[in-house]
Amino acid sequence: MSLPSMRLLVMALREPERLVDLAPGEWDLLICQARPADLLARIAALAQRAGVWQALPEAPRQHLASALLLAQRQHLELGHEVHHIARALGAEGLPTVVLKGAAYVLRGSDAGLGRMVSDVDILVPRERLAAAESALMMAGWVSTNRDAYDQRYYRQWMHEIPPLRHMTRGTVLDVHHAILPLTARFKPDTTALLDAAEALEGGVAIHTLSRADQVLHSAAHLFHESELEMGLRGLVDLDALLRENAHRPGFWESLLERAAHLDLRWPLCQALRYTQMVLETPVPEPVWRGLTAHGGLALDQRAWLQDALYLRALRPVHASLSDAWTPPARFLLYLRGHWLRMPPGLLALHLLRKTLTAWRTKPTSS
């Protein structure tokens, strides 16, 4: 069964200069498809960079401008927030290593262009986790999750503590001590990630992961995710990171070496496969050969099933991009994501607990 076309959305992301040729009906469809994927602001920023912003029709331009203004406000607030975090952690001699969208924006990467950033993710050494949490609490960040099971679930099995929210500013902070759960099959070394982290320019004590490690973290995060509603944005992040660094001397070699060292060949394979299939990301043939030579690329008789699932679930949630098999694909990958992160026995208990909790809290009709 052929999937509905993503031609409009991919065109807007890859060839924004062609936006001037869209008919009114195509604009309506593009905005409806891009909004649930949080990609309207990026399309706006790409149109501005391509020099076609003023040539766009006024009505769709207003939708794009509104999204871009929100992203720009988030970027401004992000800069202030990260400096507060760095000051709190610095008092304990702790590094501030920013992850994901916040890192792309602060680094000035192409992946940060028009990127929506609703919270901040940081990485700290696990052995300093208690000190980091204490320092942040003293600076006004508190956990809003009081459920005993959730607290134990996060602290015993996950790669982060429960999200913190600042008491006065309301900002949300995710404190990670690893990039994958402790129960996951792959166990990248946090110390190796922190040792390779790169400081931002300007003398501030704020770091991001290295260029290769940013790709690997983005890949690991996306392909261990259970809910892939923002999957296309994840692919767009990866595409931007790969294209931006593709011509840097030694980048691809470093990416392969780090994937082997951090035990992240599998998510890297997935990332390269689906960015190439969906966004036509150029990947050098020697990279594929390098992954295949080490058994990292599993393209066997199951590949068609994997593609059938991911090429549905990685799309924005919109009727024009879905078919009858899309809900089952999302559900199966939801289970797969949990299965990758947790052993079967623990997974069964966890899903049973969450199901019972949802059933008990479901409102009853009067």
C-alpha positions, 0 to 999 in steps of 0.5 A, a space after each residue: 500500500 502506497 503512503 500519502 505523499 509528503 511532497 509539500 512538506 519535504 519541499 518546504 524543508 529542502 527547497 524553500 525557494 519554491 514556496 513562492 509557487 504554491 497555490 492557496 490550497 497547497 499552503 493550507 495543506 502545508 501549514 496543517 501538516 507542519 504545525 503538529 510537527 513544530 516545523 512552521 518556525 523552521 520553514 519561516 526561517 528557511 524562507 527568510 534565509 532563501 530570500 523569498 520571505 517578502 514574496 510569500 502570500 500574506 495569509 500564510 506568511 502570518 502563520 509562519 511569522 507567528 510561529 517564528 516569533 514564538 521560537 525567537 522568544 524561546 531562544 531569548 529566554 533559553 539564553 537567560 535560563 541556561 546562564 541561571 543553570 550554569 551559575 547554580 551548578 558552577 557553585 558546586 563545581 559542576 559543568 553545564 552541558 546542554 543537550 538537544 534543541 537548546 544545544 543547537 540554538 546556543 551553538 548557532 547550529 543550522 539545526 537550531 534555525 527556527 527550532 522550538 525549545 520548550 524546555 532545557 536538557 542538561 547532562 551531569 555526571 551520575 556520581 554528582 547527580 545528588 549535588 546537582 539536584 541540590 544546587 538546582 533546588 537551592 536556586 528555585 527548581 523543584 520537582 512537581 511529580 509527587 507520585 512515589 512510583 514515578 519517582 522510583 521509576 525515574 531514579 532507579 531505571 531511567 537516565 534522568 530524574 523527574 523534570 524540575 520546574 522553576 518556582 517563579 519563572 515556570 521553566 522546565 529543566 530535565 537533568 540527565 545523567 545518561 543519554 539512554 535509560 540504565 535498563 536500555 540494551 545500549 549503554 553509552 558511556 556518560 564520562 566519554 560524552 562529557 570528556 569530549 564536550 565542547 565549550 561555547 565561545 565567549 568564555 562562558 562555562 556552558 558546553 554542548 556535546 561534540 559534533 559527532 556526539 550530538 548526531 549520535 545522541 539525537 539518533 539514540 533519542 529518536 530511535 529509542 522513543 516510544 511516541 514518535 509524533 515529533 519524529 519528523 522534527 527529529 529527522 530534520 534535526 539529524 539532517 541539519 546536523 549531518 549536512 552542516 558537518 558533512 564537509 568538515 575534515 574527519 567528521 564521518 570518520 569521527 562519527 563512525 569511531 564514536 558510534 563504535 566507542 559509545 555502542 551506538 551503531 544501531 541508532 546511527 544506522 537507523 538515523 542515516 537510513 531514514 534521513 536519507 529515505 525521507 529527506 534525501 540526506 547525502 551519506 557517503 558510501 564508505 560510511 555505509 560500508 564501515 557500518 556494515 563491516 562491523 555488523 551495525 546495519 541490519 538490512 535483512 528480510 525484516 527491513 520491509 517491515 521496519 520501513 513500513 512502521 517507521 515511514 508511517 510513525 515518523 510522519 506528523 500526526 495529520 489525516 492527510 499523511 496517514 493511512 489505515 496502517 498508521 495507528 497500528 504502526 505507531 502502537 507497535 513502535 510504542 511497544 518497541 520503544 519501551 522494549 528497547 529501554 526496559 527488560 521484558 519483565 520490568 516492561 510488563 510490570 511498568 505497562 500494567 501499572 500505567 494502564 491500571 493508573 490510567 483506568 483508575 483516574 479516567 473520569 466517569 460520566 454522570 
